[in-house]
Amino acid sequence: QIKLPLYYWKNKGFISNKNFVIKSNKIIEDIYITAECNIYVENLKFNDNEKQNLTKNIFIAIEFSENTEQIIENLKSAIEQADYNPIVMKDLIFSEQIVPEIYKNITNSKMLVMDATYPNCGAYYEAGFAQGQNKKVIVTCNKEKFNKEGIHFDISQKQCLLWEDEED
């Protein structure tokens, strides 16, 4: 009775384990729920209007400070010019804790843009979370700062789009 749903869920990528074996109607090995299953369940929480806009969202991961205000505005403008919706956590109003909101907004975005000009642990974490969900992660950085300091080795293998001034 349980074999059919387990095989279906495994084929959908919703469950995983090292050696998935069913013998004599007994399940051998622990079964784990995958990130794909969690994303599927999270998406069920949205109404149809929200679901239509999910693929138009691009999450911006960046330090929030006076130094980055103009960078954020320029990223938002570029994303809007490309007919997408920029998602910046400081612009959102919500009544829940911030971390689940970050997860929800990254999960429901097409991709993530991270600016590494002013390194921020939260932005790196958000980029890693997006990468773990097979989202495209675009890294940007000020050219002068990049040439002097580089970027953290964890993302140094990714192509980095360099900009010289706010007009770039």
C-alpha positions as protocol buffer text, in pm:
chain_id: "A"
residue {
  index: 1
  type: GLN
  ca { x: 0 y: 0 z: 0 }
}
residue {
  index: 2
  type: ILE
  ca { x: 280 y: 243 z: 82 }
}
residue {
  index: 3
  type: LYS
  ca { x: 510 y: 146 z: -207 }
}
residue {
  index: 4
  type: LEU
  ca { x: 326 y: 339 z: -477 }
}
residue {
  index: 5
  type: PRO
  ca { x: 324 y: 680 z: -303 }
}
residue {
  index: 6
  type: LEU
  ca { x: 689 y: 639 z: -198 }
}
residue {
  index: 7
  type: TYR
  ca { x: 801 y: 562 z: -552 }
}
residue {
  index: 8
  type: TYR
  ca { x: 592 y: 853 z: -684 }
}
residue {
  index: 9
  type: TRP
  ca { x: 736 y: 1098 z: -428 }
}
residue {
  index: 10
  type: LYS
  ca { x: 1089 y: 974 z: -494 }
}
residue {
  index: 11
  type: ASN
  ca { x: 1044 y: 1016 z: -873 }
}
residue {
  index: 12
  type: LYS
  ca { x: 911 y: 1370 z: -814 }
}
residue {
  index: 13
  type: GLY
  ca { x: 1222 y: 1447 z: -608 }
}
residue {
  index: 14
  type: PHE
  ca { x: 1022 y: 1505 z: -289 }
}
residue {
  index: 15
  type: ILE
  ca { x: 1195 y: 1236 z: -83 }
}
residue {
  index: 16
  type: SER
  ca { x: 1549 y: 1107 z: -80 }
}
residue {
  index: 17
  type: ASN
  ca { x: 1781 y: 865 z: 93 }
}
residue {
  index: 18
  type: LYS
  ca { x: 2103 y: 682 z: 24 }
}
residue {
  index: 19
  type: ASN
  ca { x: 1961 y: 339 z: -61 }
}
residue {
  index: 20
  type: PHE
  ca { x: 1586 y: 349 z: -113 }
}
residue {
  index: 21
  type: VAL
  ca { x: 1476 y: -14 z: -84 }
}
residue {
  index: 22
  type: ILE
  ca { x: 1140 y: -170 z: -9 }
}
residue {
  index: 23
  type: LYS
  ca { x: 1142 y: -539 z: 82 }
}
residue {
  index: 24
  type: SER
  ca { x: 845 y: -743 z: 191 }
}
residue {
  index: 25
  type: ASN
  ca { x: 639 y: -429 z: 246 }
}
residue {
  index: 26
  type: LYS
  ca { x: 902 y: -296 z: 488 }
}
residue {
  index: 27
  type: ILE
  ca { x: 1087 y: 26 z: 423 }
}
residue {
  index: 28
  type: ILE
  ca { x: 1459 y: -9 z: 471 }
}
residue {
  index: 29
  type: GLU
  ca { x: 1660 y: 309 z: 528 }
}
residue {
  index: 30
  type: ASP
  ca { x: 1550 y: 648 z: 654 }
}
residue {
  index: 31
  type: ILE
  ca { x: 1365 y: 874 z: 413 }
}
residue {
  index: 32
  type: TYR
  ca { x: 1435 y: 1248 z: 396 }
}
residue {
  index: 33
  type: ILE
  ca { x: 1217 y: 1529 z: 265 }
}
residue {
  index: 34
  type: THR
  ca { x: 1405 y: 1727 z: -1 }
}
residue {
  index: 35
  type: ALA
  ca { x: 1428 y: 2102 z: -63 }
}
residue {
  index: 36
  type: GLU
  ca { x: 1211 y: 2050 z: -374 }
}
residue {
  index: 37
  type: CYS
  ca { x: 932 y: 1920 z: -152 }
}
residue {
  index: 38
  type: ASN
  ca { x: 964 y: 2218 z: 83 }
}
residue {
  index: 39
  type: ILE
  ca { x: 950 y: 2460 z: -213 }
}
residue {
  index: 40
  type: TYR
  ca { x: 643 y: 2281 z: -350 }
}
residue {
  index: 41
  type: VAL
  ca { x: 466 y: 2306 z: -15 }
}
residue {
  index: 42
  type: GLU
  ca { x: 563 y: 2674 z: 27 }
}
residue {
  index: 43
  type: ASN
  ca { x: 425 y: 2755 z: -318 }
}
residue {
  index: 44
  type: LEU
  ca { x: 90 y: 2602 z: -223 }
}
residue {
  index: 45
  type: LYS
  ca { x: 50 y: 2882 z: 31 }
}
residue {
  index: 46
  type: PHE
  ca { x: 21 y: 3153 z: -235 }
}
residue {
  index: 47
  type: ASN
  ca { x: -298 y: 3252 z: -415 }
}
residue {
  index: 48
  type: ASP
  ca { x: -318 y: 3251 z: -795 }
}
residue {
  index: 49
  type: ASN
  ca { x: -236 y: 3623 z: -832 }
}
residue {
  index: 50
  type: GLU
  ca { x: 78 y: 3583 z: -623 }
}
residue {
  index: 51
  type: LYS
  ca { x: 183 y: 3270 z: -816 }
}
residue {
  index: 52
  type: GLN
  ca { x: 162 y: 3459 z: -1148 }
}
residue {
  index: 53
  type: ASN
  ca { x: 420 y: 3710 z: -1024 }
}
residue {
  index: 54
  type: LEU
  ca { x: 666 y: 3462 z: -872 }
}
residue {
  index: 55
  type: THR
  ca { x: 882 y: 3430 z: -1181 }
}
residue {
  index: 56
  type: LYS
  ca { x: 903 y: 3809 z: -1217 }
}
residue {
  index: 57
  type: ASN
  ca { x: 1071 y: 3858 z: -876 }
}
residue {
  index: 58
  type: ILE
  ca { x: 1445 y: 3912 z: -835 }
}
residue {
  index: 59
  type: PHE
  ca { x: 1577 y: 3915 z: -479 }
}
residue {
  index: 60
  type: ILE
  ca { x: 1852 y: 4168 z: -399 }
}
residue {
  index: 61
  type: ALA
  ca { x: 2102 y: 4057 z: -133 }
}
residue {
  index: 62
  type: ILE
  ca { x: 2314 y: 4346 z: -6 }
}
residue {
  index: 63
  type: GLU
  ca { x: 2427 y: 4522 z: 308 }
}
residue {
  index: 64
  type: PHE
  ca { x: 2180 y: 4788 z: 422 }
}
residue {
  index: 65
  type: SER
  ca { x: 2370 y: 5107 z: 506 }
}
residue {
  index: 66
  type: GLU
  ca { x: 2418 y: 5463 z: 384 }
}
residue {
  index: 67
  type: ASN
  ca { x: 2702 y: 5331 z: 164 }
}
residue {
  index: 68
  type: THR
  ca { x: 2466 y: 5102 z: -28 }
}
residue {
  index: 69
  type: GLU
  ca { x: 2154 y: 5318 z: -68 }
}
residue {
  index: 70
  type: GLN
  ca { x: 2248 y: 5434 z: -418 }
}
residue {
  index: 71
  type: ILE
  ca { x: 2362 y: 5084 z: -520 }
}
residue {
  index: 72
  type: ILE
  ca { x: 2025 y: 4943 z: -410 }
}
residue {
  index: 73
  type: GLU
  ca { x: 1834 y: 5210 z: -604 }
}
residue {
  index: 74
  type: ASN
  ca { x: 2041 y: 5144 z: -917 }
}
residue {
  index: 75
  type: LEU
  ca { x: 1992 y: 4768 z: -892 }
}
residue {
  index: 76
  type: LYS
  ca { x: 1618 y: 4818 z: -844 }
}
residue {
  index: 77
  type: SER
  ca { x: 1603 y: 5049 z: -1144 }
}
residue {
  index: 78
  type: ALA
  ca { x: 1793 y: 4807 z: -1369 }
}
residue {
  index: 79
  type: ILE
  ca { x: 1571 y: 4517 z: -1262 }
}
residue {
  index: 80
  type: GLU
  ca { x: 1255 y: 4719 z: -1326 }
}
residue {
  index: 81
  type: GLN
  ca { x: 1386 y: 4826 z: -1670 }
}
residue {
  index: 82
  type: ALA
  ca { x: 1419 y: 4455 z: -1752 }
}
residue {
  index: 83
  type: ASP
  ca { x: 1049 y: 4416 z: -1657 }
}
residue {
  index: 84
  type: TYR
  ca { x: 1112 y: 4230 z: -1330 }
}
residue {
  index: 85
  type: ASN
  ca { x: 1015 y: 4305 z: -970 }
}
residue {
  index: 86
  type: PRO
  ca { x: 1307 y: 4384 z: -737 }
}
residue {
  index: 87
  type: ILE
  ca { x: 1265 y: 4237 z: -389 }
}
residue {
  index: 88
  type: VAL
  ca { x: 1457 y: 4421 z: -116 }
}
residue {
  index: 89
  type: MET
  ca { x: 1385 y: 4309 z: 241 }
}
residue {
  index: 90
  type: LYS
  ca { x: 1409 y: 4660 z: 388 }
}
residue {
  index: 91
  type: ASP
  ca { x: 1124 y: 4770 z: 157 }
}
residue {
  index: 92
  type: LEU
  ca { x: 883 y: 4497 z: 269 }
}
residue {
  index: 93
  type: ILE
  ca { x: 630 y: 4517 z: 549 }
}
residue {
  index: 94
  type: PHE
  ca { x: 563 y: 4196 z: 738 }
}
residue {
  index: 95
  type: SER
  ca { x: 460 y: 4093 z: 1088 }
}
residue {
  index: 96
  type: GLU
  ca { x: 649 y: 3766 z: 1116 }
}
residue {
  index: 97
  type: GLN
  ca { x: 1014 y: 3701 z: 1192 }
}
residue {
  index: 98
  type: ILE
  ca { x: 1252 y: 3815 z: 918 }
}
residue {
  index: 99
  type: VAL
  ca { x: 1439 y: 3489 z: 842 }
}
residue {
  index: 100
  type: PRO
  ca { x: 1130 y: 3293 z: 725 }
}
residue {
  index: 101
  type: GLU
  ca { x: 1032 y: 3597 z: 518 }
}
residue {
  index: 102
  type: ILE
  ca { x: 1378 y: 3601 z: 358 }
}
residue {
  index: 103
  type: TYR
  ca { x: 1349 y: 3229 z: 278 }
}
residue {
  index: 104
  type: LYS
  ca { x: 1000 y: 3276 z: 134 }
}
residue {
  index: 105
  type: ASN
  ca { x: 1103 y: 3569 z: -84 }
}
residue {
  index: 106
  type: ILE
  ca { x: 1416 y: 3397 z: -216 }
}
residue {
  index: 107
  type: THR
  ca { x: 1224 y: 3076 z: -280 }
}
residue {
  index: 108
  type: ASN
  ca { x: 964 y: 3268 z: -476 }
}
residue {
  index: 109
  type: SER
  ca { x: 1210 y: 3468 z: -684 }
}
residue {
  index: 110
  type: LYS
  ca { x: 1345 y: 3381 z: -1025 }
}
residue {
  index: 111
  type: MET
  ca { x: 1702 y: 3468 z: -923 }
}
residue {
  index: 112
  type: LEU
  ca { x: 1913 y: 3660 z: -674 }
}
residue {
  index: 113
  type: VAL
  ca { x: 2146 y: 3954 z: -733 }
}
residue {
  index: 114
  type: MET
  ca { x: 2413 y: 4004 z: -467 }
}
residue {
  index: 115
  type: ASP
  ca { x: 2638 y: 4306 z: -450 }
}
residue {
  index: 116
  type: ALA
  ca { x: 2969 y: 4226 z: -279 }
}
residue {
  index: 117
  type: THR
  ca { x: 3106 y: 4582 z: -268 }
}
residue {
  index: 118
  type: TYR
  ca { x: 3042 y: 4603 z: 108 }
}
residue {
  index: 119
  type: PRO
  ca { x: 3074 y: 4241 z: 228 }
}
residue {
  index: 120
  type: ASN
  ca { x: 2784 y: 4128 z: 441 }
}
residue {
  index: 121
  type: CYS
  ca { x: 2741 y: 3785 z: 601 }
}
residue {
  index: 122
  type: GLY
  ca { x: 2364 y: 3799 z: 553 }
}
residue {
  index: 123
  type: ALA
  ca { x: 2396 y: 3868 z: 180 }
}
residue {
  index: 124
  type: TYR
  ca { x: 2642 y: 3579 z: 140 }
}
residue {
  index: 125
  type: TYR
  ca { x: 2406 y: 3352 z: 334 }
}
residue {
  index: 126
  type: GLU
  ca { x: 2111 y: 3456 z: 118 }
}
residue {
  index: 127
  type: ALA
  ca { x: 2314 y: 3392 z: -199 }
}
residue {
  index: 128
  type: GLY
  ca { x: 2407 y: 3046 z: -68 }
}
residue {
  index: 129
  type: PHE
  ca { x: 2043 y: 2972 z: 13 }
}
residue {
  index: 130
  type: ALA
  ca { x: 1942 y: 3072 z: -341 }
}
residue {
  index: 131
  type: GLN
  ca { x: 2227 y: 2868 z: -493 }
}
residue {
  index: 132
  type: GLY
  ca { x: 2111 y: 2566 z: -290 }
}
residue {
  index: 133
  type: GLN
  ca { x: 1769 y: 2604 z: -452 }
}
residue {
  index: 134
  type: ASN
  ca { x: 1926 y: 2603 z: -799 }
}
residue {
  index: 135
  type: LYS
  ca { x: 1848 y: 2970 z: -846 }
}
residue {
  index: 136
  type: LYS
  ca { x: 2073 y: 3180 z: -1067 }
}
residue {
  index: 137
  type: VAL
  ca { x: 2294 y: 3401 z: -850 }
}
residue {
  index: 138
  type: ILE
  ca { x: 2442 y: 3713 z: -1009 }
}
residue {
  index: 139
  type: VAL
  ca { x: 2729 y: 3876 z: -819 }
}
residue {
  index: 140
  type: THR
  ca { x: 2815 y: 4243 z: -870 }
}
residue {
  index: 141
  type: CYS
  ca { x: 3091 y: 4454 z: -718 }
}
residue {
  index: 142
  type: ASN
  ca { x: 3255 y: 4794 z: -752 }
}
residue {
  index: 143
  type: LYS
  ca { x: 3554 y: 4748 z: -986 }
}
residue {
  index: 144
  type: GLU
  ca { x: 3800 y: 4949 z: -774 }
}
residue {
  index: 145
  type: LYS
  ca { x: 3706 y: 4762 z: -456 }
}
residue {
  index: 146
  type: PHE
  ca { x: 3720 y: 4429 z: -642 }
}
residue {
  index: 147
  type: ASN
  ca { x: 4068 y: 4501 z: -779 }
}
residue {
  index: 148
  type: LYS
  ca { x: 4198 y: 4604 z: -434 }
}
residue {
  index: 149
  type: GLU
  ca { x: 4033 y: 4342 z: -212 }
}
residue {
  index: 150
  type: GLY
  ca { x: 3868 y: 4082 z: -434 }
}
residue {
  index: 151
  type: ILE
  ca { x: 3563 y: 3897 z: -311 }
}
residue {
  index: 152
  type: HIS
  ca { x: 3529 y: 3615 z: -61 }
}
residue {
  index: 153
  type: PHE
  ca { x: 3679 y: 3287 z: -184 }
}
residue {
  index: 154
  type: ASP
  ca { x: 3344 y: 3105 z: -148 }
}
residue {
  index: 155
  type: ILE
  ca { x: 3205 y: 3295 z: -446 }
}
residue {
  index: 156
  type: SER
  ca { x: 3528 y: 3389 z: -622 }
}
residue {
  index: 157
  type: GLN
  ca { x: 3473 y: 3112 z: -880 }
}
residue {
  index: 158
  type: LYS
  ca { x: 3152 y: 3284 z: -996 }
}
residue {
  index: 159
  type: GLN
  ca { x: 3168 y: 3547 z: -1264 }
}
residue {
  index: 160
  type: CYS
  ca { x: 3136 y: 3891 z: -1105 }
}
residue {
  index: 161
  type: LEU
  ca { x: 2982 y: 4184 z: -1292 }
}
residue {
  index: 162
  type: LEU
  ca { x: 3198 y: 4485 z: -1216 }
}
residue {
  index: 163
  type: TRP
  ca { x: 3075 y: 4841 z: -1214 }
}
residue {
  index: 164
  type: GLU
  ca { x: 3279 y: 5161 z: -1194 }
}
residue {
  index: 165
  type: ASP
  ca { x: 3018 y: 5414 z: -1084 }
}
residue {
  index: 166
  type: GLU
  ca { x: 2647 y: 5439 z: -1012 }
}
residue {
  index: 167
  type: GLU
  ca { x: 2571 y: 5485 z: -1382 }
}
residue {
  index: 168
  type: ASP
  ca { x: 2702 y: 5136 z: -1463 }
}
